[in-house]
């Protein structure tokens, strides 16, 4: 008995999947580069830091940390709005990339779903 599974997806969905994959890879590379640059800046700042500079603004820094109390409902609603926004942008950009890939690979023909003609 053959245990192979065949998965068939439309050309449009395949292009959309490729677009979303490329988007995730580009974002991962961008985040990696930004994190590496931030790490280098932190190391350079840490090498120049003296004890006097580190402790000079202790009371002000402590007061800033203790002053920022965000209520949980506000934090939850804000996080949900931000997450919906990020996921919405991801879907829009991924879909757009998929359509662009489709147009490039279909010799300029845009994606048109097939619809049965009336009377069939």
C-alpha positions as CSV (number, residue, x, y, z in Angstrom):
1,X,0.0,0.0,0.0
2,X,1.3,3.4,-1.0
3,X,1.3,6.0,1.8
4,X,2.1,9.0,-0.4
5,X,0.0,12.1,-0.1
6,X,-0.5,14.4,-3.0
7,X,-1.2,18.1,-2.3
8,X,-2.6,20.2,-5.1
9,X,-2.9,23.9,-4.8
10,X,-3.9,26.5,-7.3
11,X,-1.2,28.6,-9.1
12,X,-2.5,31.7,-7.3
13,X,-2.2,30.1,-3.8
14,X,1.2,28.8,-4.7
15,X,2.4,32.3,-5.7
16,X,0.9,33.7,-2.6
17,X,2.7,31.2,-0.4
18,X,6.0,32.0,-2.2
19,X,5.3,35.7,-1.7
20,X,4.6,35.2,2.0
21,X,7.7,33.0,2.4
22,X,9.9,35.6,0.7
23,X,8.4,38.3,3.0
24,X,9.1,36.3,6.1
25,X,12.7,35.7,5.0
26,X,13.2,39.4,4.2
27,X,11.9,40.4,7.6
28,X,14.0,37.8,9.4
29,X,17.1,39.1,7.6
30,X,16.2,42.7,8.4
31,X,15.6,41.9,12.1
32,X,18.9,40.0,12.3
33,X,20.8,42.9,10.8
34,X,19.1,45.4,13.1
35,X,19.8,43.2,16.2
36,X,23.4,42.8,15.2
37,X,23.8,46.6,14.8
38,X,22.1,47.2,18.1
39,X,24.4,44.7,19.8
40,X,27.5,46.4,18.3
41,X,26.3,49.8,19.5
42,X,25.7,48.4,23.0
43,X,29.2,46.9,23.2
44,X,30.7,50.1,22.1
45,X,28.7,52.1,24.6
46,X,29.6,49.6,27.3
47,X,33.3,49.9,26.6
48,X,33.1,53.7,27.1
49,X,30.8,53.6,30.2
50,X,32.3,54.6,33.5
51,X,30.9,53.9,37.0
52,X,30.2,57.6,37.5
53,X,28.1,57.8,34.3
54,X,26.3,54.6,35.1
55,X,25.2,55.7,38.6
56,X,24.7,59.5,37.8
57,X,21.0,59.3,36.8
58,X,20.0,56.4,39.1
59,X,17.1,58.2,40.9
60,X,15.7,59.7,37.7
61,X,15.9,56.3,35.9
62,X,14.3,54.5,38.9
63,X,11.4,57.1,39.1
64,X,10.8,56.6,35.3
65,X,10.5,52.9,35.7
66,X,8.2,53.1,38.7
67,X,6.0,55.8,37.1
68,X,4.9,53.8,34.0
69,X,2.0,51.7,35.2
70,X,-0.3,50.6,32.3
71,X,-3.6,49.1,33.2
72,X,-4.0,45.5,32.0
73,X,-7.2,46.1,29.9
74,X,-5.4,49.0,28.1
75,X,-2.4,46.8,27.5
76,X,-4.5,43.9,26.2
77,X,-6.6,46.1,23.8
78,X,-3.5,47.9,22.6
79,X,-1.7,44.6,22.0
80,X,-4.7,43.1,20.1
81,X,-4.9,46.2,17.8
82,X,-1.2,46.1,17.1
83,X,-1.3,42.4,16.4
84,X,-4.3,42.7,14.0
85,X,-2.4,45.5,12.2
86,X,0.8,43.6,11.9
87,X,-1.0,40.4,10.6
88,X,-3.1,42.5,8.3
89,X,-0.1,44.1,6.7
90,X,1.6,40.7,6.4
91,X,-1.4,39.4,4.6
92,X,-1.7,42.4,2.3
93,X,2.0,42.5,1.4
94,X,2.2,38.7,1.0
95,X,-0.8,38.6,-1.3
96,X,0.6,41.5,-3.3
97,X,3.9,39.7,-3.7
98,X,2.0,36.6,-4.8
99,X,0.2,38.6,-7.4
100,X,3.4,40.1,-8.6
101,X,5.1,36.7,-8.9
102,X,2.0,35.5,-10.7
103,X,2.2,38.3,-13.2
104,X,6.0,37.7,-13.7
105,X,5.6,34.0,-14.2
106,X,2.5,34.1,-16.4
107,X,4.1,36.4,-19.1
108,X,2.1,39.4,-18.0
109,X,-1.3,37.8,-17.7
110,X,-3.0,38.7,-14.5
111,X,-4.7,36.1,-12.3
112,X,-8.3,35.5,-13.3
113,X,-10.2,32.8,-11.5
114,X,-12.2,30.5,-13.8
115,X,-15.9,30.8,-13.5
116,X,-18.3,28.4,-15.2
117,X,-20.3,29.9,-18.0
118,X,-24.1,30.3,-17.5
119,X,-26.1,27.2,-18.4
120,X,-23.5,24.7,-17.4
